[in-house]
Structures are given as C-alpha cells and as structure tokens.
Amino acid sequence: MCHTNDEILELFEATLRQMQTPEEPELLYTPIIYSMSGGGKRLRPVLLLLSTEAFGGEVAAAMPAAMAVEVFHNFTLLHDDIMDNAAVRRGKPSVYAKWGGNVAILSGDAMLITAYKLLAGLEGDKLKRVINIFNDMALEVCEGQQYDMDFESMERVSVEDYILMIERKTSALLSGSAMIGATLAGAKDDDIKKIYRFATELGLAFQLQDDMLDSYGDEALGKKIGGDILEGKQTYLMVQAMSRATAEQREVLRTTHKMADISDNEKIARVKAVYDALDVKHATEQQIELRFERALSILDSLSIAEERRVHLREFARNLMGRKK
C-alpha cells in the first residue's frame, strides 16, 4: 500500500532531521542547517517519493535522491536571495541578510556539493541515469533564473518567452524530481516521459496561480497583494497585459512602479485597473485551468493501477489548493 502525502512528508522530515554536517568551520555549516530547517512545503522531495511508490519502488531506496533534490532547491534559494538582495526568506532573515553575501555564496556551494554526495549514496544500476536527469534539471533552473533576470531590462516579454522561463525556473525541479522517482522505481521510458510532462504542466499551473494571487489574492490568507506590481516584475499578468494594451496603457504598466509621488496602494490600483480593463485575470485563470487539467489527463494515462495514481492526484490538488 502506498503512503499518503502526509506520511511521505513525515518520513522525509524525519530523515532531514537526522542530516548531519560538520561543526567546523561554523560559518560554512551553520547557515546550511539554518536554511534547511526553515520550513517550506518540501514539494520536490515529496513528489519524488510519491513517484517512486507509484511505480512500485521503495521510499527508503529513493530517500537519498529526495534529500539531494531538497538540498539543491535550498541552495538555489541562498543564491537567489543574493541576486535579489532579499532580506527575508520564509518569514525569517535570509542567510544573505543574516551572514552576508560571501557566507551565502560559500554555504550555497557546499550545499550543491552535498546534494551530489547524497546522490552518490543511491544503490543499484540507475545512478548514471539519475545523475543525468539531475544535471539537466539543475541547468534548466539556472537558465530559467537567467531568463528571469534578462526580463528585468526588457520593456516587453512575449507570453511564449515567459512560459519558457517559468517552465525552467519553477517546473524543472518538479519535473526532474518526478522523473528521478520514476526512474529509481524502474518505470518504463514512456511512463517516465509522461510523469515529466505531468509535473511540468502542474508546475506551470502553480506558478501562474502564484502570479495571479500576487495581484488578486486574499491578504487574509497571508498573501500580501501587489508586491510584483511594486517591483515592476514581469509576471504572466503583466506580459498578457502588455500584449493586449494600447500605447497609453503600456505606458501606465511600464512607469507606474517607478513613480515617487504616489503611494504604493495607488500604484497597485492603477496597474490593476489596466489589468481589469484588459481582462487579464480571466485569461490567467483560463491558462491555469488548462495546465492543471492537462496535468491530470497525463496522470490518467500512466500505465499503472488507479490506486497507485491516487496520491499523485492528491499532491496535484493540494498544490493548487483544490478541494476536488
């Protein structure tokens, strides 16, 4: 019988708590423990382990890979915070803010090495395939981050380019995790390709929903509204709006976040007024639904029994905040 999502998470957290690092040099290893114990949803290792079990593999055998993926993910966050000059991560000071850029770079580098050491602990004849998947995934994340930074200096970004960026920056870690889990379980190549597509579409739906909630979410649920607008960030809503806008509307979208003579609330209201006029919220909702339904359709096409798909479907619905 496959474990539930909650049971998988509990097993992973128990393993993570047992993770040991050297005591010295303290400034190298303490930030690693600090970042790894900072919470987070553990989406990637949970999906990896669920994928392993869905194809008949054992959680214990795949746990080193799950640990490696989570360590790698947190490594990327350390370096992201340096690039973004971010003071806060998951509600507490970032490693960059707490210890400085040099420590964040070096501790991040040590985390990347640790991820590969964890992968080396995998047993069996599938290590080479897993390493190749992991390397492709890691490079795609770097490509996605570079595209995201490139977009900051571009006046207009196409919808297609934006989707390509989030497919790498957000979806790659999910799809790579799913592939690794299926590979370790000995899944057929066709099913490995399908689980990759399932996770890719799910990751896209998740990121698009995050974009939408930044402008149209509920602050009562803990989501501060308008942060992306105030940063002038290229989101799906922004690139959709720019593709539909008149010259006058594009000027509003391009310049409002830079205005020093109006309040943050007024900046948000001005940009959202353009969004509303161009119906980009509805367009984003349609795209979210398309990607989510496509993910579930791919899941249904896997050559495994229905009872082995149940927890992957539950993972997808939980990720998107769906009740049904």
Contacts in CASP RR format, 6 or more apart in sequence:
PFRMAT RR
TARGET T0000
AUTHOR 0000-0000-0000
METHOD contacts of the structure
MODEL  1
MCHTNDEILELFEATLRQMQTPEEPELLYTPIIYSMSGGGKRLRPVLLLL
STEAFGGEVAAAMPAAMAVEVFHNFTLLHDDIMDNAAVRRGKPSVYAKWG
GNVAILSGDAMLITAYKLLAGLEGDKLKRVINIFNDMALEVCEGQQYDMD
FESMERVSVEDYILMIERKTSALLSGSAMIGATLAGAKDDDIKKIYRFAT
ELGLAFQLQDDMLDSYGDEALGKKIGGDILEGKQTYLMVQAMSRATAEQR
EVLRTTHKMADISDNEKIARVKAVYDALDVKHATEQQIELRFERALSILD
SLSIAEERRVHLREFARNLMGRKK
2 50 0 8 1.000
2 53 0 8 1.000
2 54 0 8 1.000
2 307 0 8 1.000
2 308 0 8 1.000
2 310 0 8 1.000
2 311 0 8 1.000
3 11 0 8 1.000
3 49 0 8 1.000
3 53 0 8 1.000
3 59 0 8 1.000
3 311 0 8 1.000
4 311 0 8 1.000
4 314 0 8 1.000
5 46 0 8 1.000
5 50 0 8 1.000
5 311 0 8 1.000
5 314 0 8 1.000
5 315 0 8 1.000
5 318 0 8 1.000
8 46 0 8 1.000
8 49 0 8 1.000
8 50 0 8 1.000
8 53 0 8 1.000
8 59 0 8 1.000
8 311 0 8 1.000
9 42 0 8 1.000
9 46 0 8 1.000
11 49 0 8 1.000
11 59 0 8 1.000
11 63 0 8 1.000
12 42 0 8 1.000
12 45 0 8 1.000
12 46 0 8 1.000
12 49 0 8 1.000
12 63 0 8 1.000
12 66 0 8 1.000
12 67 0 8 1.000
12 70 0 8 1.000
13 42 0 8 1.000
15 63 0 8 1.000
15 66 0 8 1.000
15 67 0 8 1.000
16 36 0 8 1.000
16 67 0 8 1.000
16 70 0 8 1.000
19 36 0 8 1.000
19 67 0 8 1.000
21 29 0 8 1.000
21 32 0 8 1.000
21 33 0 8 1.000
21 114 0 8 1.000
22 29 0 8 1.000
23 29 0 8 1.000
27 99 0 8 1.000
27 103 0 8 1.000
27 107 0 8 1.000
28 103 0 8 1.000
28 106 0 8 1.000
28 107 0 8 1.000
28 110 0 8 1.000
29 107 0 8 1.000
29 110 0 8 1.000
31 78 0 8 1.000
31 95 0 8 1.000
31 98 0 8 1.000
31 99 0 8 1.000
31 103 0 8 1.000
31 104 0 8 1.000
31 107 0 8 1.000
32 107 0 8 1.000
32 108 0 8 1.000
32 110 0 8 1.000
32 111 0 8 1.000
32 114 0 8 1.000
34 95 0 8 1.000
34 98 0 8 1.000
35 74 0 8 1.000
35 77 0 8 1.000
35 78 0 8 1.000
35 89 0 8 1.000
35 95 0 8 1.000
35 107 0 8 1.000
35 111 0 8 1.000
36 70 0 8 1.000
36 71 0 8 1.000
36 74 0 8 1.000
38 90 0 8 1.000
38 92 0 8 1.000
39 90 0 8 1.000
40 90 0 8 1.000
42 70 0 8 1.000
43 174 0 8 1.000
43 319 0 8 1.000
44 66 0 8 1.000
44 69 0 8 1.000
44 70 0 8 1.000
44 73 0 8 1.000
44 173 0 8 1.000
44 174 0 8 1.000
44 177 0 8 1.000
45 66 0 8 1.000
45 67 0 8 1.000
45 69 0 8 1.000
45 70 0 8 1.000
45 177 0 8 1.000
46 66 0 8 1.000
46 315 0 8 1.000
47 174 0 8 1.000
47 177 0 8 1.000
47 178 0 8 1.000
47 199 0 8 1.000
47 312 0 8 1.000
47 315 0 8 1.000
48 62 0 8 1.000
48 65 0 8 1.000
48 66 0 8 1.000
48 69 0 8 1.000
48 177 0 8 1.000
48 178 0 8 1.000
48 180 0 8 1.000
48 181 0 8 1.000
49 59 0 8 1.000
49 62 0 8 1.000
49 63 0 8 1.000
49 66 0 8 1.000
49 181 0 8 1.000
50 311 0 8 1.000
50 312 0 8 1.000
50 315 0 8 1.000
51 177 0 8 1.000
51 178 0 8 1.000
51 179 0 8 1.000
51 180 0 8 1.000
51 181 0 8 1.000
51 182 0 8 1.000
51 185 0 8 1.000
51 195 0 8 1.000
51 312 0 8 1.000
52 58 0 8 1.000
52 59 0 8 1.000
52 61 0 8 1.000
52 62 0 8 1.000
52 181 0 8 1.000
52 182 0 8 1.000
52 184 0 8 1.000
52 185 0 8 1.000
53 59 0 8 1.000
53 185 0 8 1.000
53 308 0 8 1.000
53 311 0 8 1.000
54 182 0 8 1.000
54 185 0 8 1.000
54 302 0 8 1.000
54 304 0 8 1.000
54 308 0 8 1.000
54 309 0 8 1.000
54 311 0 8 1.000
54 312 0 8 1.000
55 181 0 8 1.000
55 182 0 8 1.000
55 185 0 8 1.000
55 186 0 8 1.000
55 187 0 8 1.000
55 191 0 8 1.000
55 304 0 8 1.000
55 308 0 8 1.000
56 185 0 8 1.000
56 308 0 8 1.000
57 184 0 8 1.000
57 185 0 8 1.000
57 186 0 8 1.000
61 122 0 8 1.000
61 123 0 8 1.000
61 184 0 8 1.000
62 180 0 8 1.000
62 181 0 8 1.000
62 184 0 8 1.000
62 185 0 8 1.000
64 118 0 8 1.000
64 119 0 8 1.000
64 121 0 8 1.000
64 122 0 8 1.000
65 118 0 8 1.000
65 119 0 8 1.000
65 122 0 8 1.000
65 130 0 8 1.000
65 180 0 8 1.000
65 181 0 8 1.000
65 184 0 8 1.000
66 177 0 8 1.000
67 118 0 8 1.000
68 115 0 8 1.000
68 116 0 8 1.000
68 118 0 8 1.000
68 119 0 8 1.000
68 134 0 8 1.000
69 115 0 8 1.000
69 134 0 8 1.000
69 173 0 8 1.000
69 176 0 8 1.000
69 177 0 8 1.000
69 180 0 8 1.000
71 111 0 8 1.000
71 114 0 8 1.000
71 115 0 8 1.000
71 118 0 8 1.000
72 111 0 8 1.000
72 112 0 8 1.000
72 115 0 8 1.000
72 134 0 8 1.000
72 138 0 8 1.000
72 173 0 8 1.000
73 173 0 8 1.000
74 111 0 8 1.000
75 108 0 8 1.000
75 109 0 8 1.000
75 111 0 8 1.000
75 112 0 8 1.000
75 115 0 8 1.000
76 141 0 8 1.000
76 145 0 8 1.000
77 89 0 8 1.000
78 94 0 8 1.000
78 95 0 8 1.000
78 96 0 8 1.000
78 104 0 8 1.000
78 105 0 8 1.000
78 107 0 8 1.000
78 108 0 8 1.000
78 111 0 8 1.000
79 104 0 8 1.000
79 105 0 8 1.000
79 108 0 8 1.000
80 86 0 8 1.000
80 145 0 8 1.000
81 89 0 8 1.000
81 94 0 8 1.000
81 95 0 8 1.000
81 96 0 8 1.000
81 97 0 8 1.000
81 104 0 8 1.000
82 96 0 8 1.000
82 101 0 8 1.000
82 104 0 8 1.000
82 105 0 8 1.000
83 145 0 8 1.000
83 149 0 8 1.000
85 96 0 8 1.000
86 94 0 8 1.000
86 96 0 8 1.000
86 97 0 8 1.000
87 93 0 8 1.000
87 94 0 8 1.000
87 96 0 8 1.000
87 97 0 8 1.000
88 94 0 8 1.000
88 97 0 8 1.000
89 95 0 8 1.000
94 104 0 8 1.000
95 103 0 8 1.000
95 104 0 8 1.000
95 107 0 8 1.000
96 104 0 8 1.000
99 107 0 8 1.000
115 134 0 8 1.000
119 127 0 8 1.000
119 130 0 8 1.000
119 131 0 8 1.000
119 134 0 8 1.000
120 127 0 8 1.000
122 130 0 8 1.000
122 184 0 8 1.000
126 183 0 8 1.000
126 184 0 8 1.000
126 186 0 8 1.000
129 183 0 8 1.000
130 180 0 8 1.000
130 183 0 8 1.000
130 184 0 8 1.000
133 176 0 8 1.000
133 179 0 8 1.000
133 180 0 8 1.000
133 183 0 8 1.000
134 176 0 8 1.000
134 180 0 8 1.000
136 176 0 8 1.000
137 172 0 8 1.000
137 173 0 8 1.000
137 175 0 8 1.000
137 176 0 8 1.000
137 177 0 8 1.000
137 179 0 8 1.000
140 168 0 8 1.000
140 172 0 8 1.000
141 168 0 8 1.000
141 169 0 8 1.000
141 172 0 8 1.000
141 173 0 8 1.000
143 168 0 8 1.000
144 165 0 8 1.000
144 166 0 8 1.000
144 168 0 8 1.000
144 169 0 8 1.000
144 172 0 8 1.000
145 169 0 8 1.000
147 161 0 8 1.000
147 164 0 8 1.000
147 165 0 8 1.000
147 168 0 8 1.000
147 169 0 8 1.000
148 165 0 8 1.000
148 169 0 8 1.000
148 234 0 8 1.000
151 157 0 8 1.000
151 161 0 8 1.000
151 162 0 8 1.000
151 165 0 8 1.000
151 234 0 8 1.000
152 234 0 8 1.000
154 234 0 8 1.000
155 254 0 8 1.000
156 239 0 8 1.000
156 242 0 8 1.000
156 243 0 8 1.000
156 250 0 8 1.000
157 234 0 8 1.000
157 239 0 8 1.000
157 242 0 8 1.000
158 239 0 8 1.000
158 243 0 8 1.000
159 236 0 8 1.000
159 239 0 8 1.000
159 240 0 8 1.000
159 243 0 8 1.000
161 239 0 8 1.000
162 234 0 8 1.000
162 235 0 8 1.000
162 236 0 8 1.000
162 239 0 8 1.000
163 204 0 8 1.000
166 203 0 8 1.000
166 204 0 8 1.000
166 207 0 8 1.000
166 208 0 8 1.000
166 236 0 8 1.000
167 200 0 8 1.000
167 204 0 8 1.000
170 203 0 8 1.000
170 204 0 8 1.000
170 206 0 8 1.000
170 207 0 8 1.000
171 199 0 8 1.000
171 200 0 8 1.000
171 201 0 8 1.000
171 202 0 8 1.000
171 203 0 8 1.000
171 204 0 8 1.000
171 207 0 8 1.000
174 199 0 8 1.000
174 200 0 8 1.000
174 202 0 8 1.000
174 203 0 8 1.000
174 206 0 8 1.000
175 196 0 8 1.000
175 197 0 8 1.000
175 199 0 8 1.000
175 200 0 8 1.000
175 203 0 8 1.000
176 196 0 8 1.000
176 199 0 8 1.000
177 199 0 8 1.000
178 195 0 8 1.000
178 196 0 8 1.000
178 198 0 8 1.000
178 199 0 8 1.000
179 192 0 8 1.000
179 195 0 8 1.000
179 196 0 8 1.000
179 199 0 8 1.000
182 191 0 8 1.000
182 192 0 8 1.000
182 195 0 8 1.000
183 192 0 8 1.000
187 195 0 8 1.000
188 303 0 8 1.000
190 303 0 8 1.000
191 302 0 8 1.000
191 303 0 8 1.000
191 304 0 8 1.000
194 298 0 8 1.000
194 301 0 8 1.000
194 302 0 8 1.000
195 302 0 8 1.000
197 298 0 8 1.000
198 295 0 8 1.000
198 298 0 8 1.000
198 299 0 8 1.000
198 302 0 8 1.000
198 312 0 8 1.000
198 316 0 8 1.000
199 295 0 8 1.000
201 291 0 8 1.000
201 292 0 8 1.000
201 294 0 8 1.000
201 295 0 8 1.000
201 298 0 8 1.000
202 291 0 8 1.000
202 292 0 8 1.000
202 295 0 8 1.000
202 316 0 8 1.000
202 319 0 8 1.000
202 320 0 8 1.000
203 291 0 8 1.000
203 295 0 8 1.000
203 319 0 8 1.000
204 291 0 8 1.000
205 288 0 8 1.000
205 291 0 8 1.000
205 292 0 8 1.000
205 295 0 8 1.000
205 320 0 8 1.000
206 319 0 8 1.000
206 320 0 8 1.000
207 236 0 8 1.000
208 236 0 8 1.000
208 284 0 8 1.000
208 287 0 8 1.000
208 288 0 8 1.000
208 291 0 8 1.000
209 288 0 8 1.000
209 320 0 8 1.000
211 228 0 8 1.000
211 235 0 8 1.000
211 236 0 8 1.000
211 237 0 8 1.000
211 284 0 8 1.000
212 236 0 8 1.000
212 237 0 8 1.000
212 281 0 8 1.000
212 284 0 8 1.000
212 285 0 8 1.000
212 288 0 8 1.000
213 223 0 8 1.000
214 223 0 8 1.000
214 225 0 8 1.000
214 226 0 8 1.000
214 227 0 8 1.000
214 228 0 8 1.000
214 229 0 8 1.000
214 235 0 8 1.000
215 225 0 8 1.000
215 226 0 8 1.000
215 228 0 8 1.000
215 229 0 8 1.000
215 235 0 8 1.000
215 237 0 8 1.000
215 268 0 8 1.000
215 271 0 8 1.000
215 272 0 8 1.000
215 275 0 8 1.000
215 281 0 8 1.000
216 225 0 8 1.000
216 281 0 8 1.000
217 223 0 8 1.000
217 225 0 8 1.000
219 225 0 8 1.000
225 268 0 8 1.000
226 268 0 8 1.000
227 233 0 8 1.000
227 268 0 8 1.000
228 235 0 8 1.000
228 238 0 8 1.000
229 256 0 8 1.000
229 257 0 8 1.000
229 267 0 8 1.000
229 268 0 8 1.000
229 271 0 8 1.000
229 272 0 8 1.000
230 257 0 8 1.000
230 264 0 8 1.000
230 267 0 8 1.000
230 268 0 8 1.000
231 257 0 8 1.000
232 238 0 8 1.000
232 257 0 8 1.000
236 284 0 8 1.000
236 287 0 8 1.000
237 275 0 8 1.000
237 280 0 8 1.000
237 281 0 8 1.000
237 284 0 8 1.000
238 253 0 8 1.000
240 278 0 8 1.000
240 280 0 8 1.000
240 283 0 8 1.000
240 284 0 8 1.000
241 249 0 8 1.000
241 253 0 8 1.000
241 274 0 8 1.000
241 275 0 8 1.000
241 278 0 8 1.000
241 280 0 8 1.000
242 250 0 8 1.000
242 253 0 8 1.000
244 278 0 8 1.000
244 280 0 8 1.000
245 253 0 8 1.000
245 274 0 8 1.000
245 278 0 8 1.000
249 274 0 8 1.000
249 277 0 8 1.000
249 278 0 8 1.000
252 270 0 8 1.000
252 271 0 8 1.000
252 274 0 8 1.000
253 271 0 8 1.000
253 274 0 8 1.000
256 262 0 8 1.000
256 267 0 8 1.000
256 270 0 8 1.000
256 271 0 8 1.000
257 267 0 8 1.000
257 271 0 8 1.000
259 267 0 8 1.000
262 270 0 8 1.000
275 281 0 8 1.000
288 320 0 8 1.000
292 316 0 8 1.000
292 320 0 8 1.000
292 322 0 8 1.000
295 316 0 8 1.000
296 313 0 8 1.000
296 316 0 8 1.000
299 309 0 8 1.000
299 312 0 8 1.000
299 313 0 8 1.000
299 316 0 8 1.000
300 309 0 8 1.000
302 309 0 8 1.000
316 322 0 8 1.000
317 323 0 8 1.000
317 324 0 8 1.000
END
